[in-house]
Amino acid sequence: MAETPFPQLAEKFEIQAYKRPRDLHTLVKTHVPFSGAPRKHPYDAHKVIIVPDPYSTSAFYFEFNARDISYAEELPSLVNLKGETVAMARIWVKKKSLGVRCAPFVVEETKAFGG
């Protein structure tokens, strides 16, 4: 069975049309950008997952409430060596919003020092 670095049930998230803010300087002051491959949350329709580097072997992802995202920009897609593409986006999340950073890992015992 192949291991995957991020949730498989998270499907591709089509970027919704967001109206471009009139004042980008205000957006920069009130929001923080996150770039990556957007995905639907596997069990909560009100949340969004973004995978910063979907082809990395040490993948992690961010999880945000959709209501905290004020603007999204499409970025150039990534292509792997097999020719498969992943859509990328930059999302602007309101400052002081609650986000989750998830870094999956394999549970193993560590060797004792000097043993």
C-alpha positions in Angstrom: 0.0 0.0 0.0 1.5 3.4 -1.0 1.9 6.0 1.7 0.7 9.5 1.0 1.8 12.7 2.8 -1.6 14.3 3.0 -5.3 13.3 3.2 -6.5 11.3 0.2 -10.2 12.1 0.7 -9.5 15.8 0.2 -10.6 16.4 -3.4 -9.5 19.1 -5.8 -10.9 22.5 -4.7 -12.1 24.6 -7.6 -11.2 28.2 -6.9 -14.3 30.3 -6.4 -14.4 33.7 -8.1 -13.4 36.4 -5.6 -13.8 40.0 -6.3 -10.4 41.7 -6.5 -10.0 44.1 -3.6 -10.0 47.8 -4.6 -7.2 48.6 -2.3 -4.4 46.0 -2.3 -2.4 48.0 0.3 -5.2 47.5 2.9 -5.4 43.8 2.0 -1.7 43.4 2.8 -2.2 45.1 6.2 -5.2 43.0 7.2 -4.5 39.6 5.6 -1.6 37.1 5.2 -1.1 35.2 1.9 -0.6 31.4 1.8 0.3 29.7 -1.5 -0.3 26.1 -2.4 -2.7 23.5 -3.9 -6.2 24.1 -2.5 -8.2 21.0 -1.5 -11.7 20.4 -0.1 -11.7 19.4 3.5 -12.6 15.7 3.7 -15.5 16.1 6.2 -16.1 19.9 6.8 -17.5 21.9 3.9 -16.8 25.1 5.8 -13.0 24.5 5.8 -10.3 24.7 3.1 -7.0 22.8 3.0 -4.0 24.2 1.2 -0.9 22.0 0.5 2.1 24.4 0.0 4.3 21.8 -1.9 2.1 18.9 -3.1 5.0 16.9 -4.6 7.3 17.1 -1.6 8.2 14.0 0.3 7.8 15.9 3.6 4.4 17.3 3.0 2.3 19.3 5.4 -0.8 21.3 5.0 -2.7 24.3 6.3 -6.4 24.3 7.3 -8.5 27.4 7.4 -12.2 28.3 7.8 -13.5 29.4 4.4 -15.1 32.5 5.9 -11.6 33.8 6.8 -10.5 33.8 3.2 -11.2 37.1 1.6 -9.4 36.8 -1.7 -7.9 34.0 -3.9 -5.5 34.3 -6.9 -4.8 31.5 -9.4 -1.1 30.8 -9.7 0.7 28.7 -12.4 0.1 25.0 -12.0 2.9 22.6 -11.0 3.9 19.7 -13.2 5.7 16.6 -12.0 8.1 14.3 -14.0 5.1 12.1 -15.1 3.4 15.2 -16.6 0.6 15.3 -13.9 -0.4 18.8 -13.0 -1.7 20.4 -9.8 -3.5 23.7 -9.7 -2.0 26.2 -7.4 -3.5 29.3 -5.7 -2.6 32.1 -3.3 -5.3 32.7 -0.7 -5.5 35.8 1.6 -6.5 34.9 5.1 -7.6 37.5 7.7 -5.1 38.2 10.4 -5.9 36.8 13.8 -7.9 34.0 12.2 -7.4 30.5 13.6 -5.6 28.1 11.3 -4.2 24.6 11.7 -0.8 23.5 10.4 -0.7 19.7 10.1 2.5 17.8 9.6 1.8 14.0 9.3 4.5 11.6 10.6 5.1 7.9 11.1 5.0 6.9 14.8 8.2 4.9 15.7 10.3 4.5 18.8 13.5 6.4 18.9 16.8 4.8 19.9 18.1 5.7 23.3 21.3 7.9 23.4 24.4 5.8 23.8 22.5 2.5 23.4 
